[in-house]
Amino acid sequence: MPKVIVCGRGGSGKSTVVSLLAKALAERNRVLVVDADESNLGLPQMLGQPAPEVTLMGYLGGKPAVRKQLMAALKEEGGEKVNFFTQDFGLAELPPGCTSGEWPLKLLRIGKIEHSKEGCACPMGALARSFLKRLRVEPNEWVLVDTEAGVEHFGRGLLEGADLVLMVVDPSHEALLLAERARSLSAEAGKRFAALLNKVDQETEAFLRRELAARGVPVLGALGFIPGILQANLKGDPLPLSGARQPLIELVAVVADQAAV
């Protein structure tokens, strides 16, 4: 099954969508959520899980060790195509301590900004790209990747290991502009791309669908304001699936078809 990168502008609801989609998928599948946002901290609470004991970067020796390997690859090959993993691996072979939760739903963190003045997040991006390329997904297994806001991860090549890029579009002009740019970047990388509307009512959904169609962006579905989500996010509680189950089940079927094309 697919590896899906979920992206969007800041505040669009990427982590909320990832959490709800993961919970809906986990009712019938094995799901790994990959936290590739080096800044956001709330994903474990949304999923109702503790944070993993160690990030993937920490497991590999921390940011200095990953940066050293990355810089060595830059000198030898003139690019960032460093392989942090020597062979393909499956969900059952993930490094111990790097995941939290129990199957059918687990969470893995790539890395986080831990210290002031520690430098850019480029090593985390390179590690995430290598991890997704080597990760082997079997039938009835899904990987959902929560990314940082914007399109920087497109430049880092994170898309190389993905089957589908799903952009969360909320009611804003900035989201429309970003969706158009992300569609172009996905096409350049040879990856399928689609949008999911979020936090919409009937009027804004119709408007966004028209605007995105004019920009050549396909829309897979839409989510409105889901009761209980605002309060859960405010209190740091797990996100409730009730009230969103049916649209999410429909979205799962559409995403599976789109990723398999």
C-alpha positions in Angstrom: 0.0 0.0 0.0 1.1 3.6 -0.4 3.5 5.9 1.3 1.7 9.3 1.5 3.4 12.6 2.2 0.9 15.1 3.8 1.9 18.8 3.3 0.3 22.2 3.5 0.8 25.7 4.8 1.2 26.4 8.5 -2.2 26.1 10.3 -3.9 24.2 7.5 -4.4 21.1 9.7 -1.7 18.7 8.4 -1.1 17.0 11.7 -4.9 16.8 12.4 -5.5 15.2 9.0 -2.6 12.8 9.5 -3.9 11.7 12.9 -7.5 11.2 11.8 -6.5 9.5 8.6 -4.1 7.2 10.5 -6.8 6.2 13.0 -9.3 5.5 10.3 -6.7 3.4 8.4 -5.7 1.5 11.5 -9.1 0.0 11.8 -8.2 -2.4 9.0 -4.5 -1.8 8.2 -1.1 -1.5 9.8 -0.1 2.2 9.8 3.2 4.0 10.5 3.0 7.7 11.0 6.4 9.4 10.3 6.9 12.8 12.0 9.2 14.6 9.6 8.4 18.1 11.0 11.4 19.1 13.0 9.4 21.8 14.9 5.9 20.4 15.7 5.6 18.6 19.0 1.9 17.7 19.3 1.5 14.7 17.0 1.9 12.1 19.8 -0.9 13.6 21.8 -3.2 13.8 18.8 -2.6 10.1 18.2 -3.1 9.3 21.9 0.5 7.9 22.2 3.6 8.8 24.1 6.5 10.2 22.1 9.1 7.6 21.0 12.0 7.2 23.4 14.5 8.3 20.7 14.3 9.9 17.3 15.7 8.1 14.3 18.4 10.7 14.2 19.2 10.0 17.8 19.4 6.3 17.1 22.0 7.0 14.4 24.2 9.0 16.7 22.5 12.4 16.8 22.7 15.4 14.5 26.5 15.7 14.5 27.0 12.1 13.3 24.3 12.4 10.6 25.8 15.7 9.5 29.3 14.2 9.3 28.0 11.4 7.1 26.1 13.9 4.9 29.1 16.1 4.5 31.3 13.2 3.6 28.8 12.3 0.8 28.8 15.9 -0.4 32.6 15.8 -0.8 32.7 12.4 -2.5 29.6 12.7 -4.8 28.9 16.4 -5.0 25.4 15.9 -3.8 23.2 14.9 -0.9 22.4 11.3 -2.1 23.8 9.7 1.0 22.3 6.4 2.1 22.0 6.1 5.8 20.6 2.5 5.4 22.5 -0.2 3.5 19.4 -2.3 2.5 15.6 -2.2 2.3 13.6 -2.9 5.5 10.0 -3.3 6.5 7.8 -2.1 9.3 8.7 -5.1 11.4 12.4 -4.2 11.2 12.2 -0.6 12.5 15.0 0.3 15.0 14.0 -0.5 18.6 13.0 2.5 20.7 12.4 4.7 17.6 8.6 4.0 17.6 5.9 4.5 20.1 2.5 2.8 20.3 1.5 -0.7 19.3 0.4 -2.1 15.9 -1.8 -1.5 14.1 -0.7 2.2 14.7 2.8 3.3 15.5 4.7 6.7 15.4 8.3 7.4 14.4 10.0 10.7 14.7 12.9 11.6 12.3 14.4 14.3 14.4 13.6 17.5 16.3 15.3 20.9 17.0 16.8 20.2 20.4 19.2 23.2 21.1 19.6 26.8 20.3 22.0 27.6 17.4 22.3 23.9 16.5 22.1 24.8 12.8 19.8 24.0 9.9 17.5 21.0 9.6 19.1 19.8 6.3 20.5 16.6 8.0 16.9 15.6 9.1 15.6 16.1 5.6 18.4 13.9 4.1 17.7 11.3 6.7 13.9 11.3 6.1 14.5 11.0 2.3 16.8 8.0 2.8 14.5 6.4 5.3 11.4 6.6 3.0 13.3 5.3 0.0 14.5 2.2 1.8 11.3 1.5 3.7 9.4 -1.4 2.1 5.6 -1.4 2.5 3.5 -4.6 2.2 -0.2 -5.0 1.4 -2.4 -3.7 4.2 0.4 -1.4 5.4 0.4 2.4 5.1 2.9 5.1 5.8 1.7 8.7 6.4 4.4 11.4 6.6 3.6 14.6 8.4 5.9 17.4 7.0 6.8 20.9 8.0 4.8 23.8 6.6 5.5 25.0 3.1 7.5 23.3 0.3 11.1 23.1 1.6 10.8 19.3 1.8 10.2 19.3 -2.0 13.7 20.8 -2.4 15.2 18.3 -0.1 13.9 15.4 -2.2 11.6 13.9 0.4 9.2 13.0 -2.4 11.6 10.3 -3.9 10.3 7.6 -1.6 6.6 8.5 -1.7 3.7 7.2 -3.8 1.4 10.2 -3.4 1.7 13.8 -2.2 -1.5 15.0 -0.4 -1.8 18.7 0.2 -4.1 20.0 2.9 -5.8 23.1 1.7 -7.7 25.4 4.1 -9.8 28.4 3.2 -7.0 30.9 2.3 -5.5 32.4 -0.8 -2.0 31.4 0.4 -3.1 27.8 0.5 -4.3 28.1 -3.2 -0.9 29.6 -4.2 1.0 26.9 -2.3 -1.1 24.1 -3.8 -0.3 25.4 -7.3 3.4 25.5 -6.5 3.4 22.1 -4.9 1.5 20.5 -7.8 4.2 21.8 -10.2 7.0 20.6 -8.0 5.4 17.1 -7.6 5.0 16.9 -11.4 8.7 17.8 -11.8 9.5 14.9 -9.4 7.2 12.5 -11.3 4.9 12.1 -8.2 1.1 12.0 -8.1 -0.4 15.0 -6.4 -3.9 15.8 -5.0 -5.5 18.2 -2.5 -7.7 17.6 0.5 -9.9 20.5 1.6 -10.0 21.1 5.4 -12.0 23.3 7.7 -14.5 24.1 5.0 -18.2 24.8 4.8 -20.4 24.4 1.8 -19.6 27.8 0.4 -15.9 27.7 0.9 -15.7 24.2 -0.4 -17.3 25.1 -3.7 -15.0 28.1 -4.1 -11.9 26.2 -3.4 -12.8 23.4 -5.8 -13.4 25.9 -8.6 -10.1 27.7 -7.9 -8.1 24.5 -7.6 -9.6 23.1 -10.8 -8.5 26.3 -12.6 -5.0 25.6 -11.4 -5.0 22.0 -12.4 -5.1 20.6 -8.9 -7.3 17.5 -8.3 -9.3 17.4 -5.1 -9.8 14.0 -3.4 -12.2 15.1 -0.7 -13.1 17.6 2.0 -13.4 17.8 5.7 -15.6 20.4 7.5 -15.3 21.6 11.1 -15.4 18.4 13.1 -17.0 18.6 16.6 -14.5 18.0 19.3 -11.3 18.6 17.3 -10.9 22.2 18.5 -11.3 21.2 22.2 -9.0 18.2 21.8 -6.3 20.2 20.2 -6.6 22.9 22.9 -6.4 20.4 25.8 -3.8 18.1 24.2 -6.2 15.2 24.1 -6.3 12.4 21.5 -8.3 13.5 18.5 -11.8 11.9 18.3 -12.6 9.9 15.2 -16.3 10.2 15.8 -18.0 12.7 13.5 -15.3 12.2 10.8 -15.3 8.4 10.3 -17.5 8.3 7.2 -15.7 11.1 5.2 -12.4 9.6 6.2 -13.4 6.1 5.1 -14.4 7.5 1.8 -11.1 9.4 1.6 -9.1 6.3 2.4 -10.7 4.5 -0.6 -9.9 7.4 -2.9 -6.3 7.8 -1.7 -5.7 4.1 -2.1 -7.0 4.2 -5.7 -5.0 7.4 -6.5 -1.7 6.0 -5.1 -2.1 2.7 -7.0 -2.5 4.4 -10.4 
